[in-house]
Amino acid sequence: MNISKIANLKFFYTKTEKIISFLSILTLFLFIAGIYWGLFVAPEDYLQGNSYRIMYIHVPAAWLSLQTYIFMAIAGFIALVWKIKIMEIASVQSASIGAFFTIIALVTGMIWGKPTWGTYWVWDARLTSELILLFLYIGVIVLYASFSDKRQAVKITSLLAIIGLVNIPIIHYSVEWWNTLHQGPTVTKFDKPSAHISMLLPLLYMFLVFNLYFITVIMKRIRLGIYMRERNSKWMKEYTND
């Protein structure tokens, strides 16, 4: 299918409604299956007991908080360089999704940290840089809302998103660069992952489910952004029967 056709606002809005409905139902069932797998099928950890099971939410949320930011920055770059409207919408709309993933990662990390470290929060490199990521997302949201000219707003938020990319490798490599309470990489050690396969498989499964959730929600948010931008256009009024 032609990329330019998919990028057309009218085409995207009118052709994705049923796809989003299907993905929403599929994601729900896959998420329920993943939670059951992580909570009741995966074995208990010999060191952390059952408290480790929160990683099936925490780790995918943390991954997606970074992945969503990269998506936002790339979409913003494309919007700046090639002035593609749907990329402008995608960049801005992904900010709230990324903030949601980041909040989940921070909150579940605090819950996990209490029995593991004896405290909910420590100002180490991983946690601090993840908190900065949340502030970057909030900055994009607030900046966009503060401009009446939304095309100009996208330019500013896109620049912020691109500059903020410097924080992504800091988050990822912080546990290797500095002495930190946060445990080191487990899944990304492809030669010999720290997690046992019986724990690793449901974690990878939940990562895929979280990605499917992201795809579903970003499509919904893009449709919302298109509606807000095109609600007074002739084709939108005809499609929505307004």
N, C-alpha and C positions, 0 to 999 in steps of 0.2 A: 504494500500500500504506500502511496506517495506521502512522504513526510510532510510536505507543505499542506496536504489535504488534512492530515491529522492536526496540524497546528492551527488550522482554521477554526476560529471560535465557534461559529455556527455548527460546523461538522462535529467538533468535540462535544458540544453541549447536547446536541440532538441524538448522537449515536452512543453515548456512554451510560445513559440512564439504566438500561436493562443489565448492562455489564456490571455496574456498581451494585445493583440489587443482588445479582448472583454472587459476586465476590463477598458481599456483606454476610450472606448466609453461610457460604463456604468457610469464611474466616472464623465465624462463631463456632461452628462445629469442630474445626481443626484446633481452635484454641481450647475448647473444652476437653478434647482428646489429649492435648499436650499437657494440660494441667493435671489430668488424671494420671498420665504417664509419669510426670515428675513427682507428684505427691504420693502415689500409691504403688507404682511399679518399680521405679528406680530404687536401688538399695540405699540403706542408711549409711552415711559417711562414718568411717571408723573414728575420726577425730572430732568432727563438728556435730555429729549426730544428725538429727532431722532439721536442724536450723539451716543447713546448707541449701535446703530445697528452695529457698527464696531466690536462689541464683537463676532458676528457670524463668523468673520475671526480671530480676535485676540485670543479669548479663545481656540478654537480648535488648532490653530497654537502653542500656548503656551503649551497646553497639549502634542501635538505631539513632541515638542522640547525635552520634558522630556522623553517621551515614546521611542523616537528614540534613545536617549542616552542610556537608559537602555538596549534596544535591541542591540546596538553596543557593550556595555560592556559584555553582556551575550555571544554574538557571539564571542567576543574576548577571553573570558574565556574558552569557548569550544575549540576554535582554539589552545589556549595555552596548554590545558590539554590533549585533544584527537587528536590534529593535523588534524582536519577535514578541507580539503581544501576549501569547499564551505563556511564554517564558517569564514575562513580567509578573503575570498572575501566579504562576507556579512558585516563583521565588518568594513572593510575599506570603502566599498561603501556607507554604511549608514551615514558616517560622513558628506558628502556633502548634503545629504537630511536633516539631523538634523540641519546643519548650515542654510539651506534655511528656515526651519520652525522657527528657532530662530530669524533670521533677520526679518521675517514677524511679529513675535510676538513683537519684539522691535519697529519696525517702526509703526505698527498699534497701539501699546501702546502709543507711543509718540503722534500720531495723536489724539487719544482718550484723552490723558492727558492734551492737550492744553486747550480745553473748560472746562474740569472737574477740573483740578488743577490750570490752569492759566499758565502752563509752559510745555514744551515738555519733560523735563527730570529732575528728582531729584535723588540724590544718596542715595536712600533708599535701604533696604535689598533685596526686591524682584527684582527691576530693576538691581541692581549691580550684584546679583548672576546670573541673566539671562544673563547679559553681559559676565560674567565669563564663562558661559556655551558655548557661542559663541566662546570665545577664546580657550576653550578645543577642540571644533570641528575643529577649524582652526589649532590647534596644531597637531591633528591627521592627517589632510590632508597634512600639511607641512612636518611633520616627515616622513610620508610614501613616499612622493615625493623625499625626500632628500637621501633615501637609494637606491643604485643600486640593492642590494640583497633584493627582496621584501619579501621573507620568513622571513628574519631577521627583516625587517621593520614592519611586522605584529606583531611580538613579542613585539617590543617597543611600537607600537600604542595600542596594546591590554592592556599592563600594564598601560599606561596613561589613557585609557578609564576606567579601573577598579578602579584606584586611584581616578579619577574624579567623581566617583559615590557619594562621600561624599557631593558633591554640590547639588545633587538632593533633598534630604530631606530639605536642607537649603532653596532652592527655594520654595518648596511646603509649608513649615511651617513658612516661614519668616514673613508672615502677622499676624501670631498668636504669634510668639516668640518676635517680636519687634514692636515698634510703627512706623507705616509706612503710607504714603499717599495712598498706593495701597489698594483697597477695599478688604475685607475679603472674605472667600470662600462663594460661593453661591450654586453651583451644588453639591459639596461634602458634604453639610449638608443634608444627606439623610432623617433625621427625619423631617426637615422642611426647604427645600431650599428657599433661599431669593428671587429667581426669580419666577414670576408668571408662571403658567403652560403654558400660551399662548406664553410666551417668552422662557420658558425652553425647550419645545418640539423642536422648530427649532434649538436650540443650541445643543441639544443632537443629532439631525439629522445630523447637520454639523460635529459634532465630528465623527460620523460613516463614513461620506463621506470622511473626512480627513484621517481616518484610511484606507479606501479603496484606496485612493490616495497613501498613504504610501506603501501599499502592492503592488500596480501596479508599482510604481517607483523603489522600492527596487528590485523587480523581474527584471526590465529592467537593473538596475545597476549591479545586479549579473550577468546577461547575458553578459554585457559589460566586467565585470571583468574576466569572463570565457574566453571570446574571446581574451582579451589581454594576458591571461596566456597560452592559448592553440592554438593560431593562427598558430603556426608552426607544430602542431601535424597532424598526418595523418587523423584522423577522422574529425577535423575541416576543413581541406582543402577539404575533400570529401563533407562535408555538405554545405560549402559555395561555392563549385565549383571553388576554387582558384587553 
